[in-house]
């Protein structure tokens, strides 16, 4: 039996890109405010452009509202903001050229059209890069073997769930389980067969959960279920549904798959994710020592208690 694994919380620290993305997500919840601010900023840049004269270029400032709109709202709003900025720019240039140089309005229109093309290119570039970043972010949070959440995604989801439980005064349960004698599957049938079993378990776990629950693979044959709003009985019911699904699949495959599980319910949300996982890990290893193929459940809070139940 492998030694307990407790993922390093440092791997879940937000990067600069993630912090910027979170800011964009917050701003997207205030669409009219952001759109109005960008529009007003564009007009102010146009006014500054007019008074600055032809010797001073304000092109870089025209790009700011375009980039903000594209990054926060996407390609369509970004292109609309680019058109607005181009309109402001053509008016500022026309007034400026007429005042200082007597240049025909067509020159101002040409300059603004050129800047519109550049703005449109930047909008496409920004939105494409952000979409690609989101795709890479998603891939970085998926376990390659099973397709469920990996350790990084687990900690993010657990922190979000604990914060929600704290705000709404709801329980939260975590189940950590691993497969009994899984090493023998790899030794006898090969790692390809072992990977198939892991995918089968991940699929069964996903089918046993409610919308909003999370299944994650921590490595090897260890999985974690995050069950927001679930008390101890709800969590046990989810694990039992998982066991029933695995038993049905095993009858078709011809080989049993059993698991040992530790379920911990947070009586209070004032607890770190690492503590919750450590508690579930300890209970799971207690189930192992008690003979495997069973669940050991407990609570973290003012009324700590442990219950033991064998599957089947």
N, C-alpha and C positions, 0 to 999 in steps of 0.2 A: 504494500500500500504506500503510495507516494506521500511525501510530507505535505502538510497543508500549504496552499499557495495563497498569499494575500497580495494582490496587485498593488504596485506602488502608486499612491495617489498623485505623485508628481506628473505622471503621464497624462493626466486629465487637465492640467493647467491650460487656460485659454491662451492661444497665440494672439499676436497682434491682429492677424487677419480675422480671427474669430471675434475679437473685441469690436473691430470695425463692423463686422457683419451684424453683431448684436445691436449696435447703434442704428444701423440701417433698418433692422427689423422694428426697433422702437419707433423710429421716424415714420415708418410705413403705416403705423396705427393713427397718424395724424395727417392724412393726405391733403386736406384743404389747407392746413397751416403750412405744410412744407411747400406745396405748389404756390401758394400766395407769396411766401417768403422768396422763393426763387424768381417769381415774376417781378416782384418789387425790386429785388436785387438787380435784375436785368435792366430795368428802367433806370435805376440809379447809376449803373455802369454807363448806360447810354448818355445820361446827362453829364457824367464826368468826362466821357469821351468827347462830347461836344465842346465843353469848356477847356479841355486839355489842349486842343488844337491838333493839327495834322502831324506835328513833330513827335507826339507821344502816342504810342500804340496801347490800346486797352484790350487787345485780343485775348490775352490770357484770362482776364477777368470775365469776359463773355463766356468762357468755357466752364466756369464754376457752376452756375445753375444747371447747365446741361449735364455735367457729370453727376451732380447730386441727384437730379431727376432720374437719370438712367440707372444709377446705382441703387437708389431706393425703390423705384417703381418699375423699372424694366425698360425694354426697348421702345414700346409705343409712347409712353409719357416722355421718355428722353428725346425722341424725335419731335414731339410736339413742342417741347421746351426749346429745342434747337431752332424750330421755325419762328417761335416768338422772339428769341434772341436775334435771329437774322433780321426780323422786321424792325426791332429796336435799332439794330446796327445800321440798317440802310437809312433810317430816318436821321440818326445822329450824323452819319457820314454826309448825307445830302445837305443837311443844314450847315455842317462844318465846311464842306467844299464850296457851297454857294457863298458863304460868308467870307472865307479867306482867299479862295483861289478862283472862284467862278467856274469850277469844274462841272461838266454836265452831270445830271443825276444818273445817267447810265453808268458812270464810273462807280458811284456809290452802290448801285444795284449789283454791278459785277463783283465788287469787293465783298459784299454781303453774301452773294451766292457762293463765292469761293469759301467763305468761312462757314456757310451752311453745310457745304460738302464735307469740310473738315470736321465739323461738329457731328454730322451723321456718321462719319467713319469712327469717331471716338465713341459715340453711343453704341454702335455695333461692337466695337472692341471691348468696351467696359462690360456690357451685358454678356457677351460671349465668355469673357474671362471669369465673370462671377458665376455663370452657369457651370463652367468647367470646374471651378473651385468647389461649388456645392456638390458636384458629382464625385470629386476626389474626396471630399469630406465624408460623403455617404459611404464610399468604398472603404475608407479608412476605419469605419466603425462597424464593419461587417466581418464576421468570421469567415475566412475563405473556404473552409471545409464544409460547414453546415449552413451558411447563409443567414444565421441569426446574429444578434448583436455580439460584439466582442467586449473585451474588458473596458476599453475606453468608453464605449457607448453605455456599458453597464453603470459605471460610476456617474456619468452625466444623467442618466435616467433616474438613478437612485437619489441623487441630490435634488432633482426636480420633484420627485415624488415625495421626498421628505419635506421639502418646502411647501408643497401643496397640502400635505397632511397637517403641517403646522398651522397653515392659514385657515383650514377648514375644520380643524379638530377631529380628524378622521384617523382610524388606525391604518397601519401599513405592515404588510407581512413580506418576508423574504424567505425563499426556500433555496437551499443549496444542496444539490444532490450529485452523486456520481454513480457510475454503473459498477455493480459487483463483479469482481473477477474479470474485468474488461481486458486485462493484459493477456489472458488466455485466448481471447478472440483473435488478437493480433498474432500471437504465437502459433496458433493452430491453423487459422484460416488466412493470415496475411493482413497487411495494413490496409489494403483496398477493401477487404471485408469489414475491417474495423471502422473505416471511414463511412461505409454504407450504414453501419449500425448507428454511428453518431448522427448521420443525417436523418435516419429514421427516428431517433430519439428527439432531435430538434423539431422535426415535423409533428411528432406526437405531442410534444410540449406546447407548440404553437396552437394545435387544435384543442388542447385542454384549457387554454386561457381565455379570459374575457377580453373584449376590446379595451385597450389602454394598459393591459398587462404587458410585461416584457420577459422574453426568454433570452438569455445570454450564455455563451460558452466562455468559461474562464481559462480553458486550456485542458489538454488531455481529455478525460472523460467527465470533467466537472462542469455542471451547468447551474445557473442561478435564475430563479423566477422572481421578478419584482411584481408585487400584487398590491397596488394602491387601493386603499379603502377596504381591504380584506382583513377580517379578524382571524383568529386561530382556526376556527371551524371552516371558514371559507378557504383558507390556505390548504388545510388538510383535504378538503373536497377537491381542490384543483390537482393536488398531487395524486389523489386516488383516481381521478379521471385519467391522468397521465399513465398511471400503472395499468389501468384497464385497457387503454389503447395499445400499450406496449405488449400486453399479454395477447391481445387479439392479433397483433402483427407477428408475434413470435410463433403463434400456432400455424401461420401460413409459411413462415420462414423455416420452421422446424427446430429452432433453438431458442431457449428462454433468455430473456434479458431482465434482470432484476436490478433494483437500485436501492441505495440507502440515502435517506433524506433528513436534513435538519431544517426545521421551520422555526423561525423566530418572528414574533409579532411585537411591534413597537407600541407599547402602551402610551408613550409620549414621543412626539416627533423631535424632541430635543436630544438628538443622538447623531453621532457622526456615521457616515456610510461604512467606514472601516470597522467601527465597533459592531455594527449590525451584521456585517458579513463575517466577522470573526466569531460572533456568537453563533451564527448559523453553521459555520464550519465546525465549531466545537461540538454542536449537537449532531451534526452529520457523522463525525468520527465516533461519537458515542454510540450512534446506531450501528456503525461498523463493528465496534467492540462487542456490542450486544448480540451479534450473530448475523448482521446484514439483512437485507430485504425487509427493511422496516423504516418507520418514521419516528423521529424524536422531535417533539415540539416544545417550545418554551416562549416566554415573554421577557421583554426588557422594559423595565419600568418599576413603579412602586410595588407591584405585586408579581415579582418574578416567580415563575413556576414552570415545571417541566412535566410533560406527559409522554408516554411511550406507547407505540402501537405497531404491531407487526402486520405487514401486508398479507392478504390472503388468509 
